[in-house]
């Protein structure tokens, strides 16, 4: 990429992102995309005439290289890979060899960094999260840069601008895959189909393979179950619903939900 873009830091990247993601939907698409590549062409070749045909050619060339999801849109990570120099690409630390594909691991992260159990991630808690991620990836970061990255991440992902991150904000940062439960029709099908689906569901959340859901396994199940009907679930709401589920399903009061306890709650009798 041209040196004109490689002079960008996190703050400069944020300005470009906010300018071209005009509708703040988390993508640069449609007319926004055309405007971005028009701007890009002017920066890369200020002496050359910018025509619709040349803009389209540049767009096709770069989208084929950087639109990893092949959806015709630029996501924030894709844009960062396109225009940020490697040493400034702070979003690279969110790449994982295996995509975060279950809510149990997500909730482990949430519980670890929501240190004060407020149901939200504050800027200070986010900074601790970023610092750990940099260390895990073997990257050194100065206190000033860590502060800048934290501020930039808050501005990008704090959608309601209340100075803290909620569950959905962190899910966007970690690129959490689609809700596992969406593939099931829990109240449809034959008894045998419902039993089969129940066993698949329980096995997905029983990460520890103990035959009981506990800790973040309960959190992950509650998060996915409730988000089927309430997409923007907050941390405090999740905590309340978790308590309700345990109160109704944890028959032996051990703080866990056994397979038979959950099956009774859901009205399913799985084969053992």
N, C-alpha and C positions, 0 to 999 in steps of 0.2 A: 504494500500500500504506500501511497505517496507520503513524502516527509511532511507535507502540509497537515495531513491527518495525524501523523505520528508525533506531532507536538502536543496532542491532546492529553490532558490528565483526566481524573475522575470528574472534576467540576465541569470541564469543557464538554466531556461526553454527556453529562447530565443535561447541559444546556441544549445540545443537539437533540437528544432524545425527547425532551419536553417540547421543543419547538416543533418537531415533525410528528410526534404522537399527539396531534392537536386535540383529538377527542378523548385522550387519556384512557384508552381501552387496553393498553399493554401491547399494542402492535403498531407498526407503521405499515399502512396498507392503502390501496386505491390511490386517490389523489395525493395523499400524504407521501406515498412511495415515489410517485412521479416528481413531486417537489423535492424530495430528498436527493434523487439522482440528478436532477437539474442543478441543485446546489453543489453536489459532489463534482459534477462536470466542470462547473465554474471554478472550483478550487483546484482541480487537477489540471485544467488547461485554460487558464484565464485569458489567453490570447486567442483561443479558438471560438468559433461561432457555435452557440448552443442551439441545436435544432431538435425538434420532437423525435426525428428518426435516430439521431445520435444518442439522445437520452434513452430511447427504447433499447438500442443496442447495448449500451452500458448496463442498463437495468437487467437485461437478459443474461449478460455475461456474469455479473456479480451475483445475481439471484441463483444461478445454476451452481455457483461455487459456495455460497454462504447460507442459502435457504435450506438448512438441514432438514427441517420438517416438511419441505416441499408443499407448503400451503399458500404460496404466493404472498406471504406476509413476512415482515422482518420482526422477529422477537428480539427482546433486549439483549440476550446472549449472542444472537446472530449478528446484531449490529456491533456489539463490542468486539467480536472476533474480526469484523470487517475493518473497523476504523481505529481501534486502540492498539498501541504498541504493546508487545508482550509484557514488558516490565510494568506497564500501567493497567493491564487488563485484570483488574481486581475481580471481575465477574468469573474469571476462569476458575477460581477456587470453588465455585459451586458445581463444576462439572464432576460427575461421578462415573466411574467405570461401569457401574450398574445403576440404572435409574432408581431413584427412591420410589418403590412401587407398593409400599404398604403403609398404612396409617399407624401401625404399631411403632415402627422405627421413627416415623415422624413425631409421634407423641413422646417418645424417649427424648428426642432433641428438645421438644417444647418444654417438657418438665425440667430438663437439665438447666435450661437457660432462663426460664421464668423463675428466677431465684427467690423472689419474694412471694411467689404463688398468687400473684395479682390477677392472673388470667390474661396478661398482656406481656409483651417483650418491650422493655424501655430502651432508650438509646444506649444507656450504660450496659444493659444486658446484651444488646445487639453487639456492642463493641467487644465484649468478652467472647461472644460467639465467633465474630470475625477473627479475633486474635488467635483463638484455638484452631480455626480452619487454616489460617496462614501457617501456623506451626505444623499442623498435620501434613501440609503440602510442602514443607521444607522451605518456605519462603519467609525471608526477613522483612519486617515492615516497621518503619519508624513510628513513634507516637503521633507525630503530626500527620503522617499518611493514614494511620489507622483512624484518626479523628476525621480526616477528610472522607475516607471510604465509608465510615459509619454514617456521616451526615448525608452523603450521596445516596446510600442505600435507603435511609429513612425517607428521603425526598422522593425516591423512585417508587418504593413499595408501600409506604404509608398512605393508602388510598383515601382514607377519610381525614387525613391531615390532623390527627389528634396527638401527634408526637410519640406514638407507640405503635407496635405491630400487633395485630390480632392473629388468630389462627389462619385465616385466609391469606393474610399478607405473607406469613412465613411459608405457607404452602406454595405461594407463587415464587418465593426466593429459592426454595429447595426443589421446585419443579415436580411436586408430588403428582404421581399419576392419577388417572381417573378413579373415582370411588369404586372399590372392589364390588360393592353390593349392587351396583347398577346392572350387572349382568344377570341378576336373579329376579324372578317374580315370586316373592316370598309367599304370596297368598293365592298362587295359581298352580295348576298342574295336579297330577294325581298324588296320592299319599306317598307312593314310592319316589316320585320325583321330588317332593318336598323333603323327604328324608335324605335323599342323595344330596340335594342342595344344602341342607343343613350341615351335613358332615363336611362338605367342601368349605363352607363358611367357617365352621368352628376350627377346622384344620388351618385355615389361612391366618386366623387371629391367634391361635395357640402356638406362637413362635417357639416357646420353650418346650413344647411337646409333653406337657405334664398332665394333659387331660383336664386342665382348668385354666380359665382366663384370670390373670392377675396383673395389677399395676398398669403399665402402658398397654397391655393387651386388652384390658377392659376399656381404657381410654380410646384406643383405636377403633374398637367395635362400636362404642357409643358415638364417636365422631362420625363414622360412616353411616351408621343407622339413622341418626338424627338429621344428617345433611341430605338424606333422601327427601325430607319434607321441609327442612329449614337450611337452605344453602349457605347462609352467612352466619353460621354458628360461632358464637364468641367463646373465649376461654371460660368466663364465669358461668355461662349457660351450660357448657359441657360439664363443668364440675357439678352443677345442680342435677343434671340428667344422669350423671354417673352415680350419684348418691341414690337417686330414685331407682335406677336399675338394680343396684346392690340391695336396696331395701326390699324390693319385690322378688328378686331372683336368688339372692344368697341365703338359701334356706338354713344352712348350718352356721351362718354368721362367722365364716372364717376369712372374710374379705376377698374371697375368690368366687368365681362363677364356674362351677363344675359343668361338664357337658350335659348331665341329666338335668341340672338346675336350669340351664339356658333352654334346653328342649322343652321343659315344662312351661317356661315363660312364653316361649314362642308357639306353644301348642303343637309341637312336633315330637314324635316318638321315634328317634333314630335307632337303627339296628346297631348293636354294640360290636 
